[in-house]
Structures are given as C-alpha cells and as structure tokens.
C-alpha cells in the first residue's frame, strides 16, 4: 500500500508509531508535514536502513499526488510548540504554525477532490483538519470500533480476563 501520514511527524506519537508500523510491512510512505515538523533523524535513519520507500512533502495536497490507498491525519498539538524549537533554537511561533497547519494539512475541498478512493483515518480528537465525516472515504468510526475490540482482545490475552462476547460485556 501507499500510506500518507500527515501532520506533526516530529512530535506526534501516533504519527511516529504509524510510521514505524507501516514501514515494517513493506508499505510505501508519504510523510506530509510542515517545514520544521518533519520526521526526526532517528526515524529517517530507521526507514533508510530497512529500505523503506518514503517521500517527504510539505502539504496534504502534494501527498495526494502519490495516489495513496490510505491517509492518516492528526490534529495540531498546540501544547507541544511552547518555548524553543530544538532544531533551530528559535522560539516557536505557535499561532503561525497552527494557521499553516490548518491550511496545508487539512481535508480542504481541494484535497477532497484529489483523494480519489483514498481512505482517511484519524486518531481523534478531531480538529479543524477533519471536516464532517459524512464522506464514506472518512472511516474514523470503524477505526475506533476496531480499536476497542483490539483492546478487548489484548486484555483477554494479557490479563486472562473474558472472553467478552458482546458489546455490553466489553
């Protein structure tokens, strides 16, 4: 598959975990992030060492040029951009980053026209980057439902509880 991981690829825990997970299964990655929010060097080296094909772009719209099967968006994490940028030593301009983030990493009408059949995931909570989820390509609610059942399965296995046979028991 070709997988887009868009948003805060520098600090985002979900983004970093998704990059590592999807790279383990031979997927091509397209990493969309604003300048300064690109993947950290350790992640870049890991991808290069394992031979993962990946591209870095600076907008979600540019990422759609790779015709991805899946795009995972993330919210802007304002709380992470306080103080100095560790890459430059300069103070973060939180308001400017947030404005740029919602301009270049959101599902704008232009991006929605460009995504084709790409499925859209999001770890929630949602922000302005994710519009109403009426579009069938936005599959966050099945994603959430599956995550709940994966957690239930983990609990059954790890803690020896269950089995949980229905939603009320879970």
KARAQUI-V785254 format. One record per residue. N is the residue number from 1. RES is the residue in three letters. D_CENTER is the distance of its C-alpha to the mean C-alpha in Angstrom with 1 decimal. Layout:
n=N res=RES d_center=D_CENTER
n=N res=RES d_center=D_CENTER
This chain:
n=1 res=UNK d_center=15.2
n=2 res=UNK d_center=13.4
n=3 res=UNK d_center=9.6
n=4 res=UNK d_center=7.5
n=5 res=UNK d_center=4.4
n=6 res=UNK d_center=5.1
n=7 res=UNK d_center=6.3
n=8 res=UNK d_center=7.9
n=9 res=UNK d_center=7.9
n=10 res=UNK d_center=11.3
n=11 res=UNK d_center=11.4
n=12 res=UNK d_center=8.1
n=13 res=UNK d_center=9.2
n=14 res=UNK d_center=6.4
n=15 res=UNK d_center=4.6
n=16 res=UNK d_center=8.3
n=17 res=UNK d_center=9.1
n=18 res=UNK d_center=6.9
n=19 res=UNK d_center=8.4
n=20 res=UNK d_center=11.7
n=21 res=UNK d_center=11.7
n=22 res=UNK d_center=11.1
n=23 res=UNK d_center=13.4
n=24 res=UNK d_center=16.1
n=25 res=UNK d_center=16.7
n=26 res=UNK d_center=17.6
n=27 res=UNK d_center=14.7
n=28 res=UNK d_center=14.5
n=29 res=UNK d_center=11.3
n=30 res=UNK d_center=10.7
n=31 res=UNK d_center=8.9
n=32 res=UNK d_center=9.1
n=33 res=UNK d_center=10.1
n=34 res=UNK d_center=13.3
n=35 res=UNK d_center=16.2
n=36 res=UNK d_center=16.4
n=37 res=UNK d_center=12.7
n=38 res=UNK d_center=12.4
n=39 res=UNK d_center=12.0
n=40 res=UNK d_center=15.0
n=41 res=UNK d_center=18.0
n=42 res=UNK d_center=18.0
n=43 res=UNK d_center=14.7
n=44 res=UNK d_center=16.2
n=45 res=UNK d_center=19.4
n=46 res=UNK d_center=18.1
n=47 res=UNK d_center=16.5
n=48 res=UNK d_center=19.8
n=49 res=UNK d_center=22.0
n=50 res=UNK d_center=20.7
n=51 res=UNK d_center=21.0
n=52 res=UNK d_center=17.4
n=53 res=UNK d_center=17.4
n=54 res=UNK d_center=14.7
n=55 res=UNK d_center=14.8
n=56 res=UNK d_center=13.6
n=57 res=UNK d_center=13.9
n=58 res=UNK d_center=14.1
n=59 res=UNK d_center=13.0
n=60 res=UNK d_center=11.0
n=61 res=UNK d_center=14.6
n=62 res=UNK d_center=15.4
n=63 res=UNK d_center=12.5
n=64 res=UNK d_center=14.1
n=65 res=UNK d_center=17.3
n=66 res=UNK d_center=16.2
n=67 res=UNK d_center=16.4
n=68 res=UNK d_center=13.3
n=69 res=UNK d_center=13.6
n=70 res=UNK d_center=10.1
n=71 res=UNK d_center=7.2
n=72 res=UNK d_center=3.9
n=73 res=UNK d_center=4.1
n=74 res=UNK d_center=4.8
n=75 res=UNK d_center=8.5
n=76 res=UNK d_center=10.8
n=77 res=UNK d_center=12.3
n=78 res=UNK d_center=15.9
n=79 res=UNK d_center=17.4
n=80 res=UNK d_center=16.1
n=81 res=UNK d_center=17.9
n=82 res=UNK d_center=21.5
n=83 res=UNK d_center=24.1
n=84 res=UNK d_center=23.9
n=85 res=UNK d_center=21.3
n=86 res=UNK d_center=21.7
n=87 res=UNK d_center=21.6
n=88 res=UNK d_center=24.3
n=89 res=UNK d_center=26.1
n=90 res=UNK d_center=26.1
n=91 res=UNK d_center=25.1
n=92 res=UNK d_center=21.8
n=93 res=UNK d_center=22.4
n=94 res=UNK d_center=20.0
n=95 res=UNK d_center=21.2
n=96 res=UNK d_center=20.8
n=97 res=UNK d_center=17.3
n=98 res=UNK d_center=16.3
n=99 res=UNK d_center=18.3
n=100 res=UNK d_center=16.9
n=101 res=UNK d_center=13.2
n=102 res=UNK d_center=14.3
n=103 res=UNK d_center=16.3
n=104 res=UNK d_center=14.0
n=105 res=UNK d_center=10.4
n=106 res=UNK d_center=11.7
n=107 res=UNK d_center=12.8
n=108 res=UNK d_center=16.3
n=109 res=UNK d_center=19.2
n=110 res=UNK d_center=19.2
n=111 res=UNK d_center=15.7
n=112 res=UNK d_center=16.6
n=113 res=UNK d_center=19.7
n=114 res=UNK d_center=18.1
n=115 res=UNK d_center=15.5
n=116 res=UNK d_center=18.4
n=117 res=UNK d_center=17.6
n=118 res=UNK d_center=13.8
n=119 res=UNK d_center=12.3
n=120 res=UNK d_center=9.5
n=121 res=UNK d_center=7.5
n=122 res=UNK d_center=6.4
n=123 res=UNK d_center=7.3
n=124 res=UNK d_center=10.0
n=125 res=UNK d_center=12.1
n=126 res=UNK d_center=11.8
n=127 res=UNK d_center=13.0
n=128 res=UNK d_center=14.6
n=129 res=UNK d_center=11.5
n=130 res=UNK d_center=11.8
n=131 res=UNK d_center=15.4
n=132 res=UNK d_center=17.6
n=133 res=UNK d_center=16.4
n=134 res=UNK d_center=19.7
n=135 res=UNK d_center=18.4
n=136 res=UNK d_center=18.5
n=137 res=UNK d_center=15.5
n=138 res=UNK d_center=13.3
n=139 res=UNK d_center=13.4
n=140 res=UNK d_center=11.8
n=141 res=UNK d_center=15.4
n=142 res=UNK d_center=16.1
n=143 res=UNK d_center=12.8
n=144 res=UNK d_center=14.2
n=145 res=UNK d_center=17.6
n=146 res=UNK d_center=16.8
n=147 res=UNK d_center=15.2
n=148 res=UNK d_center=18.5
n=149 res=UNK d_center=20.6
n=150 res=UNK d_center=18.9
n=151 res=UNK d_center=19.7
n=152 res=UNK d_center=23.2
n=153 res=UNK d_center=23.7
n=154 res=UNK d_center=22.7
n=155 res=UNK d_center=25.2
n=156 res=UNK d_center=27.8
n=157 res=UNK d_center=27.5
n=158 res=UNK d_center=27.2
n=159 res=UNK d_center=29.5
n=160 res=UNK d_center=31.8
n=161 res=UNK d_center=31.5
n=162 res=UNK d_center=31.6
n=163 res=UNK d_center=31.5
n=164 res=UNK d_center=29.8
n=165 res=UNK d_center=31.0
n=166 res=UNK d_center=29.8
n=167 res=UNK d_center=27.5
n=168 res=UNK d_center=30.3
n=169 res=UNK d_center=30.7
n=170 res=UNK d_center=27.1
